[in-house]
Amino acid sequence: MEINKFRDQSHYFRRIGLNAAFSFKCFCNKHDAELFQQIEIEEIDFTNYQDLILLPLRSNCNELHRKKVNLKMRELMIEEYSEIHDIKILTEQNKQEALGISDLEKTDYVLWNDVLNSGESYNFQVREIEKIDICLSAFYNYETTQELLDYQDEHGMDKEDLADIFVTIFPYKDKTVFVMGYKKEDETQVKHYVNRYFKENEKRLLRRLTNLILFRCETWIISEKFYQERIKKCEQYFGHAADYSISNNNERRFFKLNLFGVNFNDQISNWWASIN
């Protein structure tokens, strides 16, 4: 799903090739191949920490690169096109982007230390489920917007150290692998939340994945077959969900939606009607 504010339907799905979908302009080809060889070419060992740590490393680098590009783009808009853009809005967006970059750079340091010095700063959990045609890889904060606002009101400053949760899901062999990770220092805060994804039955897990896809994670792709069967007829609601997530201050709110079920179109239509 992409965003173009100049279209009538600003959120839309675009068909792209596999090479474009699974690559990003961050590392050169030589170092990308060397660094991720053990999870891209060799068989992945999901019990090996050094295999698992490469998954959040790639996601974090991707997100960090994306945010830096966004920051530079807005700086250019402010400098060169101030007469046609709302500078106040762009400046505030860049302020928030810079805070996000700062958080990602802290995580980046921890991840690289684990990769280069064989550290083990993260807890990982892995689960296999029935194969589904989706790949997702993202970080998000455990803390909700409301919790961060409450912290700011109480302490007069932004919370500096946020509890990051990493999630990745992708087809592997004849199954789909689902991985979640978080820093060991955040275990007390997030363990109960993460455990839900690994102790509940598969139907409820798919509902939780649907909530992540709709409201928390942007970096995911699907097969064309899945798009045609599950999304095409209700595509407009994904834009509604993205807009809702911007104004929702309780990101851990859970909705009974299952993108992988045959009646998802009715579910999301009813969901949209219920919040309007």
N, C-alpha and C positions, 0 to 999 in steps of 0.2 A: 504494500500500500504506500502510495506517495501523496504528497501534498502540493497543490498548486492553487494559490489564492486567486489566480486570474481565471480559473475555470468556474463554470456554474456549479459543478459538483467538485469541491476543492479536494476532497479525499477520494482517491481512486486507485484501482489496481492496474499495474502495468506488467505486461509479459516481458521477461528478460531471460537471457541465456544463462546456463549454469555457471559459466566462467565469470560472468558479471555478478551473479548472485552470491558467489562464494569467495569473492576477492575484494580487497580494498587497497587503496594506494597509501601504504604506510611503510612497509619494509621493501627493500629491493628484492628481486627474485632470488638471488643467491642466499641471503640471510633468512628470508621467509622459508625457503625450502629446507635449510639446515635446522632452523629452530623448531619447526613443526613437523619434521619428518616422522617422528615416532607416533604421531596421531593421524597423519595424513597418508603415509605410505605403508608403514608397518601396522600390524594388528594392535589395536588399542587394548591395553591392560587396565581395566577399570578398578583393579585393586592396587594399582601402582600410583602413588602420590605424584610422581614426576610426570606421568601421563596426564593425570587429571588437572594439574596446575596450569598446563598449557591452554586449557579451555578458557578459564577466566582471563589469562594473560592476553589472549587474542581478542577477546571481547572488550577488555578494558582499553587496549591500544586502539581498537577500532572506534570506540566511543570517545576517547580522548582526542583522537585525530579529527573526528566529526565536529566536536565542540570547538576545537581551535579554528577549523574552517569557518564555522558559523560566526565566531567572534570576529575574524578578519573580514568576513563579508559585511557584517553590520558596521564595522569601523569604516570600511570603504563607502558604504551608503551614507554614513554621517558626514564623512569628509567631502565626498564628491556630489551627493544628491540631496543635500539638506533641504532644498526648496520643495521637494516632492514627498518627503517622508517625515513622520512624526519623530523628531529627534529625542524627545523625552521618553517615548516608548522604547525606541531602539537602545537608548542608553540604559534604561532599566533592564531590558532583556540581556544586554551585555554584562551588566552587573551580576545577574543570576547565572549567566553562562560562565563567568569567571569563577564564581563560587563552586560551580559544578566541576570545572577544570581542576581547581585546587583539591577537591575531594578525590577526583580520579588520579591525580598525581601522587597523593598519599598512598592510595591503593597500588598504583604502579610500582612504587618503591618496594612495597611488601612483596608483590608478585615476583619482581625481578630478583629480589634477594632469595626467594625460595628456589627459583629456577637456577640461578648461578651458584648458590652456596648450599644447595640441598636442604633448605629450611622447610618447615612444615607448619605454616601459620594458619592454615585453613582446615576446617572440617568439611568433608564431602559425604554426601549420600547419593547412592546410585540405585535406580530402579528400571527394570525392563517392563514394557507394556506391549499390547498388541500394536502392530505397525500402523502408523498414521503418516500421511503425506505432508509433514510440516517440519521445518527446521527453525529453531529459535535459539538465540544466544544474546543474553542481556544482563545488565546489572540494574538493580533498583534499590532504593533505601527502604529499610524496614519501617522507619518512622513515617507516620502520616504527616500531611501538611498541617493538620490541626495540632498535632503533638509538637511540631517545630514552632508553630506560632505561639503555643502556650509556653514553650521553653523561652522564647524570645521575650514574651511579656514578663515572665518570672525573673529572668536573669539580665534583661536589658541588652542581650547580644545573641547572635546566631549560635546554634549548637555547632561546635567545631568537628567533633568526631562522630560521624554517622555510621550506623550499622548497615553495611552493604550486603545484599544477597545476590549471589550469582546463580543464574539458571540457564541451562542449555538442554535442548531436546533435538534429536535427529534420528532418522532411520539408520539402523546398523544391522547388517545381515538380514535376518527375517523378523526382527523386532524393532521397536523404537526405544532408544535409551534416554532416560530422563535423569539429569544430574543437577543437584543443588549444592552450593557451597557458601560458607560464611567464615569470617575470621574467628579463630578460637576465643579471642578476647571478648567477642559478642555473644558467646554461647548462652549465657544466662538469659539474655534478652530475647534471642530469636529461636532457640532450640525448639520450644513448644510449637511455634508457628511452622517451622520447617518440617517437623515430624508429621504434621497432618498430611503432607504430600506423600508420605511413604507408609503410613499406617492405614489410610482409608482405602476403600475398594476402588477399582479402576474407574467406575462411572463417576464417582465423586472427584477423583483426581482429574478427569477430563473436564469437569466443571471448573475446577480451580485453574487448570491451564487456560480455559476459555476466558476467565476473568483476567489472567495475566496478559493474554493476547489483546483483549479489548481495551484494557484500562491501564496497563503498567509497562508493557514492553513494545518497542517500536521495531526492533530488528528481528523480523521473522519473514519467512517465505513459505509458500505452499506450491504444490504441484498444480499444473493446469487442470488436471482431472478433478482435484479437490475443489478448486475455484469454481468450476462449472457445476459441480454437484451440490456444494454447500454454501457458496458465497454469492455467486452472480445475481441470483434473484433477490438478495437482501443486501446488496453491496452498500447502499446508502446508509444503512444503520452503523456501519463501521466508522463512517465520518461522524455520526451522531455520538457514538461511544467515545471517539477521540475528543470531541468537544466537551462531552460530559466529564471526562477525566481531568480536564483543565480546571474545571470549577469545583470538583469534588475534593473536599478536604479530608475525607476518610478513605484513603486508598485501600485499606484492608477490608472494606465493606464487600460482602460476598453476595453475588446474585446467582440464582439457579438457572444458569445458561450453559448449554452444552453444544459447542460448535460442531462436535463430532457426531451429534445425534440427528436423526432424520427430520425431527420437528423443530430444528433450530430457527427456521424462518419465523414460525409462529411465536417461539419463545422471545426472540429479540424484538419482534413487533410489539408484543405485549409489554415487554420491559420498557420500551420507549414510551408507550402510552401511559405507563404507570408513573413515570417520573416527570411527566408534562401535564 
